[in-house]
Amino acid sequence: MTMQRRDFLRAAAAVAGAGVLPGCATTGGGTGGKVVVVGGGYGGATVSKYLRMWGGGKVEVTMIEPRENFVSCPISNLVLGGSRTIADVTVSYEALGKRWGVNVVRDTVTGVDADKRVVTTAGGKTFAYDRLVLSPGIDLQFSAIPSYRADPARAIEIAPHAWQAGPQTVLLRRQLEAMPDGGVCAISIPLAPYRCPPGPYERACQIAFYFKRHKPRSKVLIVDANPDVTSKAGLFKRAWAEEYRGIVEYRPNHTLADVDLATRTLKFEVGDDLRANVINVIPPQNAGAIARTAGVITANNRWCEVDFLSYESIRGKGIHVLGDSTLSAPGMPKSGHMANNHAKVAASAILNLLAGAPVNPAPMLMNACFSYITDEQAIHVVSVHHYDVAKKTMVAVPGSGGVPPAMSPFIGRAANAWAKNIWADSLG
């Protein structure tokens, strides 16, 4: 790793907590108005905080989120490997309210009246808004798997997805612990796009890390609907060949057709059935349900197209969409870091729009995705994106970012620093 790349990696780890994003204009003292934010993940928490901070406390912000605490998907695969607990990736929403004055409401938004600019919740409450921010993350397309349609709750108890960190992560870890040595854990990966492109492959490494130390005769079998590893392919394949030789097997072009839950058997469109002791089925995904309710899903009946200068929906005036629910720009992954960046651009734009001012015409975003190979050694991919006026989208800056030549403990330390910084930036 060259010093130039090492310095860039330090910047990637640190930028999560940097506050002001390069090229992201702010309004200083700000103006008044009401903003309702739906979802308290990396996008929703960050935009709530920055609207209050950059708006000088003049904008009334209500964040509606059903979970009691934030649970990070990034780093959660280490819970499966045994080097972290779910408590290690859990952060309270308390500071958003006490420090920044965000009205944090624990509830679920069930309705959006875009004409009256009002949202309603499962708890029977209504909230008026001048601007609405939807950051609901992803919903899992259980309907794509026939055996899941009738009773998805039962299905995910038998074959946990663990793709929304929390109880499912803990359940999958317990299944791995209960599996006999010599058993097989199968990980089914859907066709891209999906949340966190390198996440399933990091997961395979973490489960293999656990097996190598505690169940050395066990195997991890990756059955991937994609024709190849979708992110950091060379680095992951090297790790499987060197660090986890004989433990990890990778099979591309395996699109899941169904699951026999009674026998824990995966069935594919092409290929032989596969029976395993533990099956981790990651279903196809789409924008969170409230985006459909609000009528802002516009692409492939799955994702929300937005104006990348403000993250305002191309269909819903006054409605902004962040994070995994958006139709990603070319080369832009669905990641926690990217959602955090979306939030800052959107916060700046919303404050300007409330004040009747133009939005920043040249936002820049930075992304960093870290993947742990062992409990201490990691790899990464980083990139920088700028707004292309002619294409009206974000594009990667030529020559920015890239991947390292190999895993290292330095990158592992940078990944840990990144997590702490982005949690403090979003929620602290």
Secondary structure in CASP SS format (residue, H / E / C, confidence):
PFRMAT SS
TARGET T0000
AUTHOR 0000-0000-0000
METHOD secondary structure of the structure
MODEL  1
M C 1.00
T C 1.00
M H 1.00
Q H 1.00
R H 1.00
R H 1.00
D H 1.00
F H 1.00
L H 1.00
R H 1.00
A H 1.00
A H 1.00
A H 1.00
A H 1.00
V H 1.00
A C 1.00
G C 1.00
A C 1.00
G C 1.00
V C 1.00
L C 1.00
P C 1.00
G C 1.00
C C 1.00
A C 1.00
T C 1.00
T C 1.00
G C 1.00
G C 1.00
G C 1.00
T C 1.00
G C 1.00
G E 1.00
K E 1.00
V E 1.00
V E 1.00
V E 1.00
V E 1.00
G C 1.00
G C 1.00
G C 1.00
Y H 1.00
G H 1.00
G H 1.00
A H 1.00
T H 1.00
V H 1.00
S H 1.00
K H 1.00
Y H 1.00
L H 1.00
R H 1.00
M H 1.00
W H 1.00
G C 1.00
G C 1.00
G C 1.00
K C 1.00
V E 1.00
E E 1.00
V E 1.00
T E 1.00
M E 1.00
I E 1.00
E C 1.00
P C 1.00
R C 1.00
E C 1.00
N E 1.00
F E 1.00
V E 1.00
S C 1.00
C C 1.00
P C 1.00
I C 1.00
S C 1.00
N H 1.00
L H 1.00
V H 1.00
L H 1.00
G H 1.00
G C 1.00
S C 1.00
R C 1.00
T C 1.00
I H 1.00
A H 1.00
D H 1.00
V H 1.00
T E 1.00
V E 1.00
S E 1.00
Y C 1.00
E H 1.00
A H 1.00
L H 1.00
G H 1.00
K H 1.00
R C 1.00
W C 1.00
G C 1.00
V C 1.00
N E 1.00
V E 1.00
V E 1.00
R C 1.00
D C 1.00
T C 1.00
V E 1.00
T E 1.00
G E 1.00
V E 1.00
D E 1.00
A C 1.00
D C 1.00
K C 1.00
R C 1.00
V E 1.00
V E 1.00
T E 1.00
T E 1.00
A C 1.00
G C 1.00
G C 1.00
K C 1.00
T E 1.00
F E 1.00
A E 1.00
Y C 1.00
D C 1.00
R E 1.00
L E 1.00
V E 1.00
L E 1.00
S C 1.00
P C 1.00
G C 1.00
I E 1.00
D E 1.00
L E 1.00
Q C 1.00
F H 1.00
S H 1.00
A H 1.00
I C 1.00
P H 1.00
S H 1.00
Y H 1.00
R H 1.00
A C 1.00
D C 1.00
P H 1.00
A H 1.00
R H 1.00
A H 1.00
I H 1.00
E H 1.00
I H 1.00
A C 1.00
P C 1.00
H C 1.00
A C 1.00
W C 1.00
Q C 1.00
A C 1.00
G C 1.00
P H 1.00
Q H 1.00
T H 1.00
V H 1.00
L H 1.00
L H 1.00
R H 1.00
R H 1.00
Q H 1.00
L H 1.00
E H 1.00
A H 1.00
M C 1.00
P C 1.00
D C 1.00
G C 1.00
G C 1.00
V E 1.00
C E 1.00
A E 1.00
I E 1.00
S E 1.00
I E 1.00
P C 1.00
L C 1.00
A C 1.00
P C 1.00
Y C 1.00
R C 1.00
C C 1.00
P C 1.00
P C 1.00
G H 1.00
P H 1.00
Y H 1.00
E H 1.00
R H 1.00
A H 1.00
C H 1.00
Q H 1.00
I H 1.00
A H 1.00
F H 1.00
Y H 1.00
F H 1.00
K H 1.00
R H 1.00
H H 1.00
K C 1.00
P C 1.00
R C 1.00
S C 1.00
K E 1.00
V E 1.00
L E 1.00
I E 1.00
V E 1.00
D E 1.00
A C 1.00
N C 1.00
P C 1.00
D C 1.00
V C 1.00
T C 1.00
S C 1.00
K C 1.00
A H 1.00
G H 1.00
L H 1.00
F H 1.00
K H 1.00
R H 1.00
A H 1.00
W H 1.00
A H 1.00
E H 1.00
E C 1.00
Y C 1.00
R C 1.00
G C 1.00
I C 1.00
V E 1.00
E E 1.00
Y E 1.00
R E 1.00
P C 1.00
N C 1.00
H C 1.00
T C 1.00
L E 1.00
A E 1.00
D E 1.00
V E 1.00
D E 1.00
L C 1.00
A C 1.00
T C 1.00
R C 1.00
T E 1.00
L E 1.00
K E 1.00
F E 1.00
E C 1.00
V C 1.00
G C 1.00
D C 1.00
D C 1.00
L E 1.00
R E 1.00
A C 1.00
N C 1.00
V E 1.00
I E 1.00
N E 1.00
V E 1.00
I C 1.00
P C 1.00
P C 1.00
Q E 1.00
N E 1.00
A E 1.00
G C 1.00
A H 1.00
I H 1.00
A H 1.00
R H 1.00
T H 1.00
A C 1.00
G C 1.00
V C 1.00
I C 1.00
T C 1.00
A E 1.00
N C 1.00
N C 1.00
R C 1.00
W E 1.00
C E 1.00
E C 1.00
V E 1.00
D E 1.00
F C 1.00
L C 1.00
S C 1.00
Y C 1.00
E E 1.00
S E 1.00
I C 1.00
R C 1.00
G C 1.00
K C 1.00
G C 1.00
I E 1.00
H E 1.00
V E 1.00
L C 1.00
G H 1.00
D H 1.00
S H 1.00
T E 1.00
L C 1.00
S C 1.00
A C 1.00
P C 1.00
G C 1.00
M C 1.00
P C 1.00
K C 1.00
S C 1.00
G H 1.00
H H 1.00
M H 1.00
A H 1.00
N H 1.00
N H 1.00
H H 1.00
A H 1.00
K H 1.00
V H 1.00
A H 1.00
A H 1.00
S H 1.00
A H 1.00
I H 1.00
L H 1.00
N H 1.00
L H 1.00
L H 1.00
A C 1.00
G C 1.00
A C 1.00
P C 1.00
V C 1.00
N C 1.00
P C 1.00
A C 1.00
P C 1.00
M E 1.00
L E 1.00
M E 1.00
N E 1.00
A E 1.00
C E 1.00
F E 1.00
S E 1.00
Y E 1.00
I C 1.00
T C 1.00
D C 1.00
E C 1.00
Q C 1.00
A E 1.00
I E 1.00
H E 1.00
V E 1.00
V E 1.00
S E 1.00
V E 1.00
H E 1.00
H E 1.00
Y E 1.00
D E 1.00
V C 1.00
A C 1.00
K C 1.00
K C 1.00
T E 1.00
M E 1.00
V E 1.00
A E 1.00
V C 1.00
P C 1.00
G C 1.00
S C 1.00
G C 1.00
G E 1.00
V C 1.00
P C 1.00
P C 1.00
A C 1.00
M C 1.00
S E 1.00
P H 1.00
F H 1.00
I H 1.00
G H 1.00
R H 1.00
A H 1.00
A H 1.00
N H 1.00
A H 1.00
W H 1.00
A H 1.00
K H 1.00
N H 1.00
I H 1.00
W H 1.00
A H 1.00
D H 1.00
S H 1.00
L H 1.00
G C 1.00
END
